[in-house]
Amino acid sequence: MMRQFIQRLLAMAALGLLAGQAQALGVRIAKDVVYGTAGGVKLRLDVYQPLGATGRRPGVVLVHGGGWMGGDKSAYAKMGQELAGQGYVAFSVNYRLAPGFHYPAQLDDVQRAVRWIRAHAADYDLDPERLGALGDSAGGHLVSFLGTRDTRDNSDPELSRYSSRVCCVVDFYGPEDFTLPSSAAVNPSALQILTLFFGKTREQAPQLYRDGSPIVFVDRRSAPFLILHGTKDNLVPIEQSRRMRDALQKVGVEATFVALENDGHGFARPENQQKAHSLVEAFLARHLNP
């Protein structure tokens, strides 16, 4: 069951979510760029950079899903090319996976990626002040932290002066609140995934689950969010996304929540893929000004 669950998440991520055709020309791709080492693992990202664009460009950090235990930066290859074709510098990142590495390793890695990207902005003609993030499922959970939480581990002196917060967040059906009873956070069949992610059950480590909940860190400094969730998602309850929207709006932060009708964990219906594409394109353009 666990393998099927992860495979389904990967299949949804592989859809790319942006339905438009990626431009074959005008994009420079750099794969397997090392952005750090942690726990003996080299952390890598792929860069999709527009060619022929003038001036510093806005950027988007792409974080794959896969239950925190599977997936790879290649899941966003098509989206990375499309974004670069639209004038963004896209960075698709890998992070350490459970159960070999428990939370907060994944959070630390994506925050490191953002700080590394800002430190090397000049190498990619990137405007470090116009950097957004997008992720699905487990990746949606992680990019939500990039919009709400300051750097958890800022011990690296080479990156310590760079912020890990992004300017805007696109969250596709990511879990946001693990302080709720387990059945309200995820489908009961996925509870084993959470145990492997955190290394303990919620009953064994309630504070750890709280620390792993992006909703806990929402405040008025949080980034604007676009949140999309299928109405028939039977893995991450849609109420998770509604709660995140409500928490952001309560403190005066822009939060747009869109329920995609008759779709599950991922957007398989063509009309919803098209709708998601249009919403994401408009949201990124408004906040990052490509």
C-alpha positions in Angstrom: 0.0 0.0 0.0 2.8 2.4 0.9 4.5 1.8 -2.5 1.3 2.4 -4.4 0.8 5.6 -2.4 4.2 6.9 -3.3 3.9 5.9 -6.9 0.6 7.7 -7.2 2.1 10.9 -5.7 5.0 10.7 -8.2 2.6 10.1 -11.1 0.7 13.3 -10.1 3.9 15.3 -9.8 5.1 14.0 -13.2 2.1 15.7 -14.8 3.9 18.9 -14.4 0.7 20.7 -13.5 1.4 23.4 -16.0 -0.3 22.1 -19.1 1.4 24.4 -21.7 4.1 23.1 -23.9 7.7 23.9 -22.7 9.7 26.0 -25.1 12.5 23.9 -26.7 14.6 26.9 -27.5 15.9 29.8 -25.4 16.5 27.8 -22.2 19.9 26.9 -20.7 19.7 23.8 -18.4 22.3 23.0 -15.8 21.7 19.7 -14.0 23.0 18.3 -10.7 24.4 21.5 -9.4 25.5 20.9 -5.8 24.0 23.4 -3.4 25.4 21.8 -0.2 26.2 18.7 1.7 24.3 17.4 4.7 24.4 14.1 6.5 27.0 12.9 4.1 24.7 13.5 1.1 25.4 15.9 -1.7 22.3 18.1 -2.3 21.6 18.8 -5.9 19.4 21.0 -8.0 18.7 21.6 -11.7 18.6 25.1 -13.1 16.4 26.3 -16.0 17.6 29.7 -17.2 16.1 31.8 -19.9 18.4 32.8 -22.8 18.2 36.2 -24.4 16.4 37.9 -21.5 17.9 41.2 -20.3 18.5 42.2 -16.7 18.0 40.3 -13.5 15.2 37.8 -13.8 12.7 36.6 -11.2 13.0 33.0 -10.0 10.9 30.1 -8.9 12.0 27.2 -6.6 10.3 23.9 -7.5 10.0 21.2 -4.8 8.8 17.8 -5.7 6.3 15.6 -3.9 6.5 11.9 -3.1 5.5 11.4 0.5 8.9 12.8 1.7 10.2 9.4 0.8 10.3 9.4 -3.0 10.5 11.6 -6.0 13.2 13.6 -7.6 13.9 17.0 -9.1 13.3 15.6 -12.5 9.5 15.6 -11.8 9.5 19.3 -12.6 11.7 19.3 -15.6 8.9 20.3 -18.0 7.7 23.0 -15.7 11.2 24.3 -15.2 11.6 24.6 -19.0 8.2 26.3 -19.4 9.0 28.8 -16.6 12.3 29.6 -18.2 10.6 30.1 -21.5 8.4 32.7 -19.7 11.4 34.6 -18.4 11.9 33.0 -14.9 14.9 31.3 -13.6 13.6 28.0 -12.3 15.4 25.8 -9.7 14.2 22.2 -9.2 15.7 20.9 -6.0 16.3 17.5 -4.4 16.2 17.1 -0.6 17.1 14.2 1.7 14.4 11.6 1.9 12.8 9.6 4.7 13.1 7.2 6.3 16.9 7.5 5.9 16.5 11.1 7.1 13.7 12.3 9.4 12.2 15.7 9.7 13.6 18.4 9.9 16.2 17.3 7.4 13.9 18.1 4.5 13.1 21.5 5.8 16.7 22.4 6.4 17.6 21.3 2.8 15.0 23.4 1.0 15.8 26.4 3.2 19.5 25.9 2.4 18.6 25.7 -1.3 16.9 29.1 -1.2 19.8 30.7 0.6 22.3 29.1 -1.8 20.3 30.4 -4.8 20.4 33.9 -3.4 24.1 33.7 -2.6 24.7 32.7 -6.3 22.1 35.0 -7.8 24.6 36.8 -10.0 25.7 33.5 -11.6 22.2 33.0 -13.0 21.2 36.6 -13.7 18.6 36.2 -10.9 17.0 39.0 -8.9 17.1 37.6 -5.4 14.3 39.8 -4.2 11.9 38.2 -6.7 12.0 34.6 -5.7 8.9 32.4 -5.4 8.3 28.7 -4.6 6.0 26.0 -5.9 5.5 22.4 -4.7 3.0 19.6 -4.7 1.9 17.3 -1.8 5.1 16.8 0.4 6.6 19.6 -1.7 3.6 21.8 -1.0 4.2 21.2 2.7 7.9 22.2 2.3 7.3 25.3 0.2 4.7 26.5 2.7 7.6 26.7 5.2 9.5 28.8 2.8 6.7 31.3 2.9 6.1 31.3 6.7 9.2 30.4 8.6 12.7 31.9 9.2 15.7 29.7 8.7 15.7 26.9 11.2 19.4 26.0 11.0 21.5 29.0 10.2 24.8 27.6 11.3 26.5 27.8 8.0 28.5 31.1 8.0 28.7 31.3 4.2 24.9 31.4 3.9 23.9 33.0 7.2 23.2 36.5 5.8 20.8 35.2 3.2 17.1 34.7 3.9 15.3 31.4 3.2 11.9 33.2 2.9 10.4 33.5 -0.6 8.2 36.3 -2.0 5.2 34.1 -2.9 4.1 30.4 -2.6 2.1 28.1 -4.8 0.9 25.1 -2.7 -0.7 22.2 -4.4 -2.6 20.1 -1.9 0.2 20.1 0.8 -0.5 19.0 4.4 -0.2 22.0 6.7 -1.3 21.1 10.2 -0.2 18.0 12.0 -1.4 19.2 15.4 -4.9 17.9 14.6 -6.1 14.4 15.3 -4.3 12.1 12.8 -7.4 11.4 10.8 -7.9 15.1 10.1 -4.3 15.6 8.9 -4.1 12.8 6.3 -5.9 9.7 5.2 -5.5 7.1 7.9 -3.9 4.8 5.4 -1.0 7.3 5.1 -0.3 7.5 8.8 2.7 5.2 8.4 4.1 7.7 6.0 4.0 10.4 8.7 5.6 8.0 11.2 8.5 7.3 8.8 8.8 11.1 8.0 9.0 12.2 11.6 10.5 9.0 13.0 7.9 8.8 15.7 4.1 8.8 16.0 2.2 12.0 16.9 1.4 10.6 20.3 5.1 9.9 20.9 6.3 13.4 19.8 3.5 16.0 19.7 5.9 18.9 19.8 7.8 17.5 16.8 4.6 17.3 14.8 3.8 20.8 15.9 7.2 22.0 14.7 6.6 20.3 11.4 3.3 22.1 10.8 3.7 25.2 8.5 0.4 26.7 9.8 2.0 27.1 13.2 4.4 29.7 11.8 1.9 31.9 9.9 2.1 35.5 10.9 1.7 38.9 9.2 5.2 38.5 7.6 4.1 35.4 5.7 4.2 35.4 1.9 1.1 35.5 -0.3 -0.2 32.1 -1.1 -2.1 30.4 -3.9 -3.5 27.1 -2.7 -5.1 24.5 -5.0 -6.7 21.3 -3.8 -8.9 18.6 -5.4 -12.4 18.2 -3.8 -12.0 14.4 -3.9 -8.5 14.2 -2.4 -8.5 11.1 -0.2 -4.9 11.4 0.9 -4.6 15.0 2.2 -8.0 16.3 3.4 -9.0 19.5 1.6 -9.7 21.0 5.0 -6.0 21.2 5.5 -5.8 23.8 2.6 -8.9 25.7 3.9 -7.3 26.0 7.4 -4.1 27.4 5.9 -6.1 29.9 3.9 -8.0 31.0 7.0 -4.9 31.3 9.1 -3.2 33.5 6.5 -6.2 35.7 6.0 -6.7 36.1 9.7 -3.4 37.9 10.0 -4.0 40.0 6.9 -1.9 38.0 4.4 -3.2 37.4 0.9 -4.3 33.8 0.5 -6.2 32.5 -2.5 -7.7 29.0 -2.2 -9.2 27.2 -5.2 -11.0 23.9 -4.9 -10.7 21.9 -8.1 -13.9 19.9 -8.6 -14.0 16.2 -8.9 -10.2 15.7 -8.7 -8.2 13.7 -6.3 -4.7 14.0 -5.0 -3.4 15.7 -8.1 -5.1 17.3 -11.1 -5.9 14.5 -13.6 -8.8 16.2 -15.2 -7.8 18.3 -18.3 -10.1 21.2 -17.4 -8.5 21.4 -13.9 -5.0 21.2 -15.4 -5.9 24.2 -17.6 -7.4 26.1 -14.7 -4.4 25.4 -12.5 -2.1 26.6 -15.3 -3.9 29.9 -15.7 -4.1 30.5 -12.0 -0.4 29.8 -11.4 0.7 31.9 -14.4 -1.3 34.9 -13.3 -0.2 34.6 -9.6 3.5 34.3 -10.4 3.3 37.2 -12.9 1.6 39.4 -10.4 4.0 38.8 -7.6 7.3 38.3 -9.4 6.8 40.6 -12.4 8.8 38.6 -15.1 
